[in-house]
Amino acid sequence: MANPKHRHSKSRRDKRRTQKQKLTAPNLTACPQCQEVKQPHHACMSCGTYNGREIVTVQQI
Ligand SMILES: [Zn+2]
């Protein structure tokens, strides 16, 4: 089994961890069609439109 030959310093460990992506809240905008909140550059989850056209049909529950 491959094993590390030398232990990395705390500074080196922490430098590696600074590059780790943190969880952030997604950007939200209002849908121009139904004013529902949606993510920018995504089709609207409630009315299924993108760029003024309906591109996905939303299933009614
Ligand atoms: Zn919408």
N, CA, C, O and the ligand as a Tripos MOL2 file, in Angstrom:
@<TRIPOS>MOLECULE
protein
  245   243    62     0     0
PROTEIN
NO_CHARGES

@<TRIPOS>ATOM
      1 N           0.8440   -1.2090    0.0000 N.3       1 MET1
      2 CA          0.0000    0.0000    0.0000 C.3       1 MET1
      3 C           0.8670    1.2430    0.0000 C.2       1 MET1
      4 O           1.8700    1.3230    0.7100 O.2       1 MET1
      5 N           0.4590    2.2220   -0.8190 N.am      2 ALA2
      6 CA          1.1950    3.4910   -0.8350 C.3       2 ALA2
      7 C           0.9260    4.2690    0.4440 C.2       2 ALA2
      8 O          -0.2160    4.4580    0.8610 O.2       2 ALA2
      9 N           1.9920    4.6990    1.0320 N.am      3 ASN3
     10 CA          1.8500    5.4760    2.2620 C.3       3 ASN3
     11 C           2.6890    6.7310    2.1620 C.2       3 ASN3
     12 O           3.7450    6.7100    1.5300 O.2       3 ASN3
     13 N           2.2560    7.8160    2.7610 N.am      4 PRO4
     14 CA          3.0780    9.0250    2.7260 C.3       4 PRO4
     15 C           4.3680    8.8230    3.5100 C.2       4 PRO4
     16 O           4.3580    8.2910    4.6210 O.2       4 PRO4
     17 N           5.4610    9.2470    2.9260 N.am      5 LYS5
     18 CA          6.7580    9.0360    3.5720 C.3       5 LYS5
     19 C           6.9780   10.0550    4.6740 C.2       5 LYS5
     20 O           7.5710    9.7700    5.7150 O.2       5 LYS5
     21 N           6.4680   11.2780    4.4010 N.am      6 HIS6
     22 CA          6.6740   12.3370    5.4000 C.3       6 HIS6
     23 C           5.3500   13.0100    5.6910 C.2       6 HIS6
     24 O           4.4810   13.1300    4.8270 O.2       6 HIS6
     25 N           5.2250   13.4320    6.8970 N.am      7 ARG7
     26 CA          4.0280   14.1300    7.3190 C.3       7 ARG7
     27 C           4.0940   15.5660    6.8070 C.2       7 ARG7
     28 O           5.1470   16.2000    6.8700 O.2       7 ARG7
     29 N           2.9490   16.0900    6.2890 N.am      8 HIS8
     30 CA          2.9040   17.4840    5.8500 C.3       8 HIS8
     31 C           2.6540   18.3810    7.0360 C.2       8 HIS8
     32 O           1.9630   18.0100    7.9860 O.2       8 HIS8
     33 N           3.2270   19.5750    6.9680 N.am      9 SER9
     34 CA          3.0590   20.5330    8.0590 C.3       9 SER9
     35 C           1.6210   21.0260    8.1230 C.2       9 SER9
     36 O           0.8690   20.8980    7.1560 O.2       9 SER9
     37 N           1.2490   21.5840    9.2500 N.am     10 LYS10
     38 CA         -0.1040   22.1470    9.3960 C.3      10 LYS10
     39 C          -0.3260   23.2560    8.3910 C.2      10 LYS10
     40 O          -1.4280   23.4190    7.8660 O.2      10 LYS10
     41 N           0.7340   24.0260    8.1210 N.am     11 SER11
     42 CA          0.6210   25.1220    7.1640 C.3      11 SER11
     43 C           0.3270   24.5790    5.7720 C.2      11 SER11
     44 O          -0.4970   25.1370    5.0470 O.2      11 SER11
     45 N           0.9890   23.5070    5.4010 N.am     12 ARG12
     46 CA          0.7660   22.9160    4.0860 C.3      12 ARG12
     47 C          -0.6340   22.3090    3.9970 C.2      12 ARG12
     48 O          -1.2930   22.4320    2.9650 O.2      12 ARG12
     49 N          -1.0830   21.6720    5.0390 N.am     13 ARG13
     50 CA         -2.4310   21.1210    5.0950 C.3      13 ARG13
     51 C          -3.4570   22.2360    4.9510 C.2      13 ARG13
     52 O          -4.4250   22.1020    4.2030 O.2      13 ARG13
     53 N          -3.2470   23.3350    5.6650 N.am     14 ASP14
     54 CA         -4.2120   24.4300    5.6340 C.3      14 ASP14
     55 C          -4.2010   25.1440    4.2940 C.2      14 ASP14
     56 O          -5.2400   25.6170    3.8330 O.2      14 ASP14
     57 N          -3.0350   25.2260    3.6650 N.am     15 LYS15
     58 CA         -2.9640   25.8500    2.3370 C.3      15 LYS15
     59 C          -3.7760   25.0340    1.3360 C.2      15 LYS15
     60 O          -4.4410   25.5910    0.4630 O.2      15 LYS15
     61 N          -3.7170   23.7200    1.4690 N.am     16 ARG16
     62 CA         -4.5140   22.8540    0.5840 C.3      16 ARG16
     63 C          -5.9990   23.0870    0.8310 C.2      16 ARG16
     64 O          -6.7920   23.1310   -0.1090 O.2      16 ARG16
     65 N          -6.3680   23.2360    2.0910 N.am     17 ARG17
     66 CA         -7.7950   23.3580    2.4090 C.3      17 ARG17
     67 C          -8.3800   24.7130    2.0430 C.2      17 ARG17
     68 O          -9.6020   24.8410    1.9660 O.2      17 ARG17
     69 N          -7.5650   25.7160    1.8170 N.am     18 THR18
     70 CA         -8.1170   27.0120    1.4170 C.3      18 THR18
     71 C          -8.7150   26.9330    0.0200 C.2      18 THR18
     72 O          -9.5650   27.7510   -0.3300 O.2      18 THR18
     73 N          -8.2850   25.9630   -0.7850 N.am     19 GLN19
     74 CA         -8.8060   25.8560   -2.1420 C.3      19 GLN19
     75 C         -10.1110   25.0970   -2.1980 C.2      19 GLN19
     76 O         -10.7490   25.0340   -3.2490 O.2      19 GLN19
     77 N         -10.5210   24.5160   -1.0720 N.am     20 LYS20
     78 CA        -11.7500   23.7320   -1.0470 C.3      20 LYS20
     79 C         -12.9470   24.6570   -1.1960 C.2      20 LYS20
     80 O         -13.0420   25.6780   -0.5140 O.2      20 LYS20
     81 N         -13.8800   24.2880   -2.1100 N.am     21 GLN21
     82 CA        -15.0640   25.1080   -2.3510 C.3      21 GLN21
     83 C         -16.0320   24.9580   -1.1850 C.2      21 GLN21
     84 O         -16.3310   23.8510   -0.7380 O.2      21 GLN21
     85 N         -16.5020   26.0700   -0.7200 N.am     22 LYS22
     86 CA        -17.4730   26.0530    0.3660 C.3      22 LYS22
     87 C         -18.8820   26.0990   -0.2090 C.2      22 LYS22
     88 O         -19.0970   26.5870   -1.3180 O.2      22 LYS22
     89 N         -19.8280   25.5910    0.5520 N.am     23 LEU23
     90 CA        -21.2260   25.6440    0.1370 C.3      23 LEU23
     91 C         -21.7280   27.0770    0.2860 C.2      23 LEU23
     92 O         -21.6000   27.6890    1.3470 O.2      23 LEU23
     93 N         -22.3040   27.5990   -0.8020 N.am     24 THR24
     94 CA        -22.8710   28.9370   -0.7420 C.3      24 THR24
     95 C         -24.3050   28.8800   -1.2470 C.2      24 THR24
     96 O         -24.6650   27.9970   -2.0250 O.2      24 THR24
     97 N         -25.1010   29.8080   -0.8060 N.am     25 ALA25
     98 CA        -26.4930   29.8620   -1.2440 C.3      25 ALA25
     99 C         -26.5330   30.2180   -2.7210 C.2      25 ALA25
    100 O         -25.7600   31.0710   -3.1550 O.2      25 ALA25
    101 N         -27.4160   29.5890   -3.5220 N.am     26 PRO26
    102 CA        -27.4760   29.8870   -4.9470 C.3      26 PRO26
    103 C         -28.0690   31.2730   -5.2080 C.2      26 PRO26
    104 O         -28.8880   31.7850   -4.4450 O.2      26 PRO26
    105 N         -27.6160   31.8570   -6.3230 N.am     27 ASN27
    106 CA        -28.1890   33.1250   -6.7590 C.3      27 ASN27
    107 C         -29.6450   32.9200   -7.1500 C.2      27 ASN27
    108 O         -29.9810   31.9070   -7.7630 O.2      27 ASN27
    109 N         -30.4940   33.8460   -6.8140 N.am     28 LEU28
    110 CA        -31.8980   33.7120   -7.1670 C.3      28 LEU28
    111 C         -32.3900   35.0040   -7.7970 C.2      28 LEU28
    112 O         -32.0890   36.1000   -7.3260 O.2      28 LEU28
    113 N         -33.1520   34.8510   -8.8720 N.am     29 THR29
    114 CA        -33.7870   35.9950   -9.5070 C.3      29 THR29
    115 C         -35.2720   35.6880   -9.6910 C.2      29 THR29
    116 O         -35.7060   34.5510   -9.5050 O.2      29 THR29
    117 N         -36.0380   36.7020  -10.0520 N.am     30 ALA30
    118 CA        -37.4640   36.4930  -10.2770 C.3      30 ALA30
    119 C         -37.6810   36.0850  -11.7240 C.2      30 ALA30
    120 O         -37.0350   36.6190  -12.6260 O.2      30 ALA30
    121 N         -38.5880   35.1410  -11.9510 N.am     31 CYS31
    122 CA        -38.9460   34.7190  -13.3060 C.3      31 CYS31
    123 C         -39.7190   35.8470  -13.9770 C.2      31 CYS31
    124 O         -40.6620   36.3670  -13.3810 O.2      31 CYS31
    125 N         -39.3560   36.2450  -15.1940 N.am     32 PRO32
    126 CA        -40.1000   37.3240  -15.8660 C.3      32 PRO32
    127 C         -41.5190   36.9110  -16.2380 C.2      32 PRO32
    128 O         -42.3740   37.7680  -16.4650 O.2      32 PRO32
    129 N         -41.7790   35.5970  -16.3030 N.am     33 GLN33
    130 CA        -43.0890   35.0890  -16.6940 C.3      33 GLN33
    131 C         -44.0430   35.0240  -15.5020 C.2      33 GLN33
    132 O         -45.1630   35.5310  -15.5650 O.2      33 GLN33
    133 N         -43.5920   34.4000  -14.4230 N.am     34 CYS34
    134 CA        -44.5080   34.1540  -13.3070 C.3      34 CYS34
    135 C         -44.0120   34.7650  -12.0090 C.2      34 CYS34
    136 O         -44.6450   34.5890  -10.9680 O.2      34 CYS34
    137 N         -42.8900   35.4810  -12.0470 N.am     35 GLN35
    138 CA        -42.3280   36.1540  -10.8730 C.3      35 GLN35
    139 C         -41.8980   35.2030   -9.7670 C.2      35 GLN35
    140 O         -41.6070   35.6310   -8.6500 O.2      35 GLN35
    141 N         -41.8580   33.9300  -10.0760 N.am     36 GLU36
    142 CA        -41.3730   32.9610   -9.0900 C.3      36 GLU36
    143 C         -39.8520   33.0670   -9.0190 C.2      36 GLU36
    144 O         -39.2080   33.4400  -10.0000 O.2      36 GLU36
    145 N         -39.2770   32.7410   -7.8660 N.am     37 VAL37
    146 CA        -37.8170   32.7980   -7.7720 C.3      37 VAL37
    147 C         -37.2180   31.6290   -8.5410 C.2      37 VAL37
    148 O         -37.6880   30.4940   -8.4570 O.2      37 VAL37
    149 N         -36.1700   31.9400   -9.2930 N.am     38 LYS38
    150 CA        -35.4760   30.9000  -10.0460 C.3      38 LYS38
    151 C         -34.0080   31.2500  -10.1120 C.2      38 LYS38
    152 O         -33.6200   32.3870   -9.8430 O.2      38 LYS38
    153 N         -33.1840   30.2690  -10.4720 N.am     39 GLN39
    154 CA        -31.7710   30.5370  -10.6380 C.3      39 GLN39
    155 C         -31.5400   31.1740  -11.9990 C.2      39 GLN39
    156 O         -32.1640   30.7660  -12.9790 O.2      39 GLN39
    157 N         -30.6580   32.1660  -12.0840 N.am     40 PRO40
    158 CA        -30.3710   32.7640  -13.3830 C.3      40 PRO40
    159 C         -29.7630   31.7420  -14.3450 C.2      40 PRO40
    160 O         -29.0080   30.8630  -13.9280 O.2      40 PRO40
    161 N         -30.0890   31.8590  -15.6200 N.am     41 HIS41
    162 CA        -29.6230   30.9730  -16.6940 C.3      41 HIS41
    163 C         -30.1740   29.5590  -16.5470 C.2      41 HIS41
    164 O         -29.6010   28.6040  -17.0720 O.2      41 HIS41
    165 N         -31.2940   29.4290  -15.8270 N.am     42 HIS42
    166 CA        -31.9530   28.1360  -15.6960 C.3      42 HIS42
    167 C         -33.4090   28.2990  -16.1120 C.2      42 HIS42
    168 O         -33.9790   29.3850  -16.0020 O.2      42 HIS42
    169 N         -34.0060   27.2040  -16.5940 N.am     43 ALA43
    170 CA        -35.4340   27.2440  -16.8940 C.3      43 ALA43
    171 C         -36.2030   27.3750  -15.5810 C.2      43 ALA43
    172 O         -35.7700   26.8820  -14.5390 O.2      43 ALA43
    173 N         -37.3410   28.0440  -15.6500 N.am     44 CYS44
    174 CA        -38.1410   28.2540  -14.4460 C.3      44 CYS44
    175 C         -38.7640   26.9300  -14.0180 C.2      44 CYS44
    176 O         -39.3040   26.1910  -14.8420 O.2      44 CYS44
    177 N         -38.6830   26.6400  -12.7310 N.am     45 MET45
    178 CA        -39.2070   25.3720  -12.2280 C.3      45 MET45
    179 C         -40.7290   25.3770  -12.1410 C.2      45 MET45
    180 O         -41.3500   24.3150  -12.1390 O.2      45 MET45
    181 N         -41.3400   26.5670  -12.0690 N.am     46 SER46
    182 CA        -42.7880   26.5850  -11.8490 C.3      46 SER46
    183 C         -43.5680   26.7800  -13.1390 C.2      46 SER46
    184 O         -44.6870   26.2770  -13.2470 O.2      46 SER46
    185 N         -43.0130   27.5020  -14.1400 N.am     47 CYS47
    186 CA        -43.7610   27.6570  -15.3870 C.3      47 CYS47
    187 C         -43.0350   27.0330  -16.5820 C.2      47 CYS47
    188 O         -43.6110   26.9480  -17.6670 O.2      47 CYS47
    189 N         -41.7950   26.6000  -16.4070 N.am     48 GLY48
    190 CA        -41.1010   25.8630  -17.4580 C.3      48 GLY48
    191 C         -40.6170   26.7100  -18.6160 C.2      48 GLY48
    192 O         -40.3540   26.1770  -19.6940 O.2      48 GLY48
    193 N         -40.4910   28.0270  -18.4240 N.am     49 THR49
    194 CA        -40.0660   28.8590  -19.5390 C.3      49 THR49
    195 C         -38.6020   29.2440  -19.3890 C.2      49 THR49
    196 O         -38.0620   29.3000  -18.2850 O.2      49 THR49
    197 N         -37.9850   29.5030  -20.5140 N.am     50 TYR50
    198 CA        -36.6560   30.0880  -20.5380 C.3      50 TYR50
    199 C         -36.6160   31.0230  -21.7360 C.2      50 TYR50
    200 O         -36.9820   30.6280  -22.8430 O.2      50 TYR50
    201 N         -36.1770   32.2550  -21.5290 N.am     51 ASN51
    202 CA        -36.0810   33.2440  -22.5930 C.3      51 ASN51
    203 C         -37.4460   33.4910  -23.2500 C.2      51 ASN51
    204 O         -37.5220   33.6960  -24.4620 O.2      51 ASN51
    205 N         -38.5100   33.4720  -22.4630 N.am     52 GLY52
    206 CA        -39.8370   33.7910  -22.9680 C.3      52 GLY52
    207 C         -40.5540   32.6560  -23.6580 C.2      52 GLY52
    208 O         -41.7070   32.8230  -24.0550 O.2      52 GLY52
    209 N         -39.9110   31.4880  -23.8200 N.am     53 ARG53
    210 CA        -40.5590   30.3630  -24.4670 C.3      53 ARG53
    211 C         -40.6970   29.2300  -23.4590 C.2      53 ARG53
    212 O         -39.8580   29.0670  -22.5730 O.2      53 ARG53
    213 N         -41.7880   28.4330  -23.6090 N.am     54 GLU54
    214 CA        -41.9220   27.2750  -22.7410 C.3      54 GLU54
    215 C         -41.0850   26.1470  -23.3170 C.2      54 GLU54
    216 O         -41.3260   25.7090  -24.4420 O.2      54 GLU54
    217 N         -40.1180   25.6780  -22.5710 N.am     55 ILE55
    218 CA        -39.2500   24.6340  -23.0970 C.3      55 ILE55
    219 C         -39.3900   23.3370  -22.3260 C.2      55 ILE55
    220 O         -39.0010   22.2830  -22.8290 O.2      55 ILE55
    221 N         -39.9250   23.3830  -21.1370 N.am     56 VAL56
    222 CA        -40.2180   22.1460  -20.4190 C.3      56 VAL56
    223 C         -41.6500   22.2300  -19.9220 C.2      56 VAL56
    224 O         -42.1030   23.2910  -19.4950 O.2      56 VAL56
    225 N         -42.3560   21.1220  -19.9750 N.am     57 THR57
    226 CA        -43.7300   21.1120  -19.4580 C.3      57 THR57
    227 C         -43.6820   20.7210  -17.9820 C.2      57 THR57
    228 O         -43.0880   19.7130  -17.6010 O.2      57 THR57
    229 N         -44.3160   21.5410  -17.1830 N.am     58 VAL58
    230 CA        -44.3060   21.3230  -15.7400 C.3      58 VAL58
    231 C         -45.4550   20.3800  -15.3980 C.2      58 VAL58
    232 O         -46.6020   20.6150  -15.7790 O.2      58 VAL58
    233 N         -45.1360   19.3270  -14.6870 N.am     59 GLN59
    234 CA        -46.1690   18.3700  -14.2900 C.3      59 GLN59
    235 C         -46.9810   18.9430  -13.1310 C.2      59 GLN59
    236 O         -46.4310   19.4390  -12.1470 O.2      59 GLN59
    237 N         -48.2860   18.8610  -13.2730 N.am     60 GLN60
    238 CA        -49.1780   19.3160  -12.1950 C.3      60 GLN60
    239 C         -49.3360   18.2050  -11.1760 C.2      60 GLN60
    240 O         -49.6680   17.0700  -11.5190 O.2      60 GLN60
    241 N         -49.0950   18.5450   -9.9220 N.am     61 ILE61
    242 CA        -49.2060   17.5440   -8.8590 C.3      61 ILE61
    243 C         -50.5520   17.7050   -8.1430 C.2      61 ILE61
    244 O         -50.8490   16.9580   -7.2110 O.2      61 ILE61
    245 ZN        -41.7230   31.0770  -14.2430 Zn       62 ZN62
@<TRIPOS>BOND
     1     1     2 1
     2     2     3 1
     3     3     4 2
     4     3     5 am
     5     5     6 1
     6     6     7 1
     7     7     8 2
     8     7     9 am
     9     9    10 1
    10    10    11 1
    11    11    12 2
    12    11    13 am
    13    13    14 1
    14    14    15 1
    15    15    16 2
    16    15    17 am
    17    17    18 1
    18    18    19 1
    19    19    20 2
    20    19    21 am
    21    21    22 1
    22    22    23 1
    23    23    24 2
    24    23    25 am
    25    25    26 1
    26    26    27 1
    27    27    28 2
    28    27    29 am
    29    29    30 1
    30    30    31 1
    31    31    32 2
    32    31    33 am
    33    33    34 1
    34    34    35 1
    35    35    36 2
    36    35    37 am
    37    37    38 1
    38    38    39 1
    39    39    40 2
    40    39    41 am
    41    41    42 1
    42    42    43 1
    43    43    44 2
    44    43    45 am
    45    45    46 1
    46    46    47 1
    47    47    48 2
    48    47    49 am
    49    49    50 1
    50    50    51 1
    51    51    52 2
    52    51    53 am
    53    53    54 1
    54    54    55 1
    55    55    56 2
    56    55    57 am
    57    57    58 1
    58    58    59 1
    59    59    60 2
    60    59    61 am
    61    61    62 1
    62    62    63 1
    63    63    64 2
    64    63    65 am
    65    65    66 1
    66    66    67 1
    67    67    68 2
    68    67    69 am
    69    69    70 1
    70    70    71 1
    71    71    72 2
    72    71    73 am
    73    73    74 1
    74    74    75 1
    75    75    76 2
    76    75    77 am
    77    77    78 1
    78    78    79 1
    79    79    80 2
    80    79    81 am
    81    81    82 1
    82    82    83 1
    83    83    84 2
    84    83    85 am
    85    85    86 1
    86    86    87 1
    87    87    88 2
    88    87    89 am
    89    89    90 1
    90    90    91 1
    91    91    92 2
    92    91    93 am
    93    93    94 1
    94    94    95 1
    95    95    96 2
    96    95    97 am
    97    97    98 1
    98    98    99 1
    99    99   100 2
   100    99   101 am
   101   101   102 1
   102   102   103 1
   103   103   104 2
   104   103   105 am
   105   105   106 1
   106   106   107 1
   107   107   108 2
   108   107   109 am
   109   109   110 1
   110   110   111 1
   111   111   112 2
   112   111   113 am
   113   113   114 1
   114   114   115 1
   115   115   116 2
   116   115   117 am
   117   117   118 1
   118   118   119 1
   119   119   120 2
   120   119   121 am
   121   121   122 1
   122   122   123 1
   123   123   124 2
   124   123   125 am
   125   125   126 1
   126   126   127 1
   127   127   128 2
   128   127   129 am
   129   129   130 1
   130   130   131 1
   131   131   132 2
   132   131   133 am
   133   133   134 1
   134   134   135 1
   135   135   136 2
   136   135   137 am
   137   137   138 1
   138   138   139 1
   139   139   140 2
   140   139   141 am
   141   141   142 1
   142   142   143 1
   143   143   144 2
   144   143   145 am
   145   145   146 1
   146   146   147 1
   147   147   148 2
   148   147   149 am
   149   149   150 1
   150   150   151 1
   151   151   152 2
   152   151   153 am
   153   153   154 1
   154   154   155 1
   155   155   156 2
   156   155   157 am
   157   157   158 1
   158   158   159 1
   159   159   160 2
   160   159   161 am
   161   161   162 1
   162   162   163 1
   163   163   164 2
   164   163   165 am
   165   165   166 1
   166   166   167 1
   167   167   168 2
   168   167   169 am
   169   169   170 1
   170   170   171 1
   171   171   172 2
   172   171   173 am
   173   173   174 1
   174   174   175 1
   175   175   176 2
   176   175   177 am
   177   177   178 1
   178   178   179 1
   179   179   180 2
   180   179   181 am
   181   181   182 1
   182   182   183 1
   183   183   184 2
   184   183   185 am
   185   185   186 1
   186   186   187 1
   187   187   188 2
   188   187   189 am
   189   189   190 1
   190   190   191 1
   191   191   192 2
   192   191   193 am
   193   193   194 1
   194   194   195 1
   195   195   196 2
   196   195   197 am
   197   197   198 1
   198   198   199 1
   199   199   200 2
   200   199   201 am
   201   201   202 1
   202   202   203 1
   203   203   204 2
   204   203   205 am
   205   205   206 1
   206   206   207 1
   207   207   208 2
   208   207   209 am
   209   209   210 1
   210   210   211 1
   211   211   212 2
   212   211   213 am
   213   213   214 1
   214   214   215 1
   215   215   216 2
   216   215   217 am
   217   217   218 1
   218   218   219 1
   219   219   220 2
   220   219   221 am
   221   221   222 1
   222   222   223 1
   223   223   224 2
   224   223   225 am
   225   225   226 1
   226   226   227 1
   227   227   228 2
   228   227   229 am
   229   229   230 1
   230   230   231 1
   231   231   232 2
   232   231   233 am
   233   233   234 1
   234   234   235 1
   235   235   236 2
   236   235   237 am
   237   237   238 1
   238   238   239 1
   239   239   240 2
   240   239   241 am
   241   241   242 1
   242   242   243 1
   243   243   244 2
@<TRIPOS>SUBSTRUCTURE
     1 MET1         2 RESIDUE 1 A MET
     2 ALA2         6 RESIDUE 1 A ALA
     3 ASN3        10 RESIDUE 1 A ASN
     4 PRO4        14 RESIDUE 1 A PRO
     5 LYS5        18 RESIDUE 1 A LYS
     6 HIS6        22 RESIDUE 1 A HIS
     7 ARG7        26 RESIDUE 1 A ARG
     8 HIS8        30 RESIDUE 1 A HIS
     9 SER9        34 RESIDUE 1 A SER
    10 LYS10       38 RESIDUE 1 A LYS
    11 SER11       42 RESIDUE 1 A SER
    12 ARG12       46 RESIDUE 1 A ARG
    13 ARG13       50 RESIDUE 1 A ARG
    14 ASP14       54 RESIDUE 1 A ASP
    15 LYS15       58 RESIDUE 1 A LYS
    16 ARG16       62 RESIDUE 1 A ARG
    17 ARG17       66 RESIDUE 1 A ARG
    18 THR18       70 RESIDUE 1 A THR
    19 GLN19       74 RESIDUE 1 A GLN
    20 LYS20       78 RESIDUE 1 A LYS
    21 GLN21       82 RESIDUE 1 A GLN
    22 LYS22       86 RESIDUE 1 A LYS
    23 LEU23       90 RESIDUE 1 A LEU
    24 THR24       94 RESIDUE 1 A THR
    25 ALA25       98 RESIDUE 1 A ALA
    26 PRO26      102 RESIDUE 1 A PRO
    27 ASN27      106 RESIDUE 1 A ASN
    28 LEU28      110 RESIDUE 1 A LEU
    29 THR29      114 RESIDUE 1 A THR
    30 ALA30      118 RESIDUE 1 A ALA
    31 CYS31      122 RESIDUE 1 A CYS
    32 PRO32      126 RESIDUE 1 A PRO
    33 GLN33      130 RESIDUE 1 A GLN
    34 CYS34      134 RESIDUE 1 A CYS
    35 GLN35      138 RESIDUE 1 A GLN
    36 GLU36      142 RESIDUE 1 A GLU
    37 VAL37      146 RESIDUE 1 A VAL
    38 LYS38      150 RESIDUE 1 A LYS
    39 GLN39      154 RESIDUE 1 A GLN
    40 PRO40      158 RESIDUE 1 A PRO
    41 HIS41      162 RESIDUE 1 A HIS
    42 HIS42      166 RESIDUE 1 A HIS
    43 ALA43      170 RESIDUE 1 A ALA
    44 CYS44      174 RESIDUE 1 A CYS
    45 MET45      178 RESIDUE 1 A MET
    46 SER46      182 RESIDUE 1 A SER
    47 CYS47      186 RESIDUE 1 A CYS
    48 GLY48      190 RESIDUE 1 A GLY
    49 THR49      194 RESIDUE 1 A THR
    50 TYR50      198 RESIDUE 1 A TYR
    51 ASN51      202 RESIDUE 1 A ASN
    52 GLY52      206 RESIDUE 1 A GLY
    53 ARG53      210 RESIDUE 1 A ARG
    54 GLU54      214 RESIDUE 1 A GLU
    55 ILE55      218 RESIDUE 1 A ILE
    56 VAL56      222 RESIDUE 1 A VAL
    57 THR57      226 RESIDUE 1 A THR
    58 VAL58      230 RESIDUE 1 A VAL
    59 GLN59      234 RESIDUE 1 A GLN
    60 GLN60      238 RESIDUE 1 A GLN
    61 ILE61      242 RESIDUE 1 A ILE
    62 ZN62       245 GROUP 0 **** ****
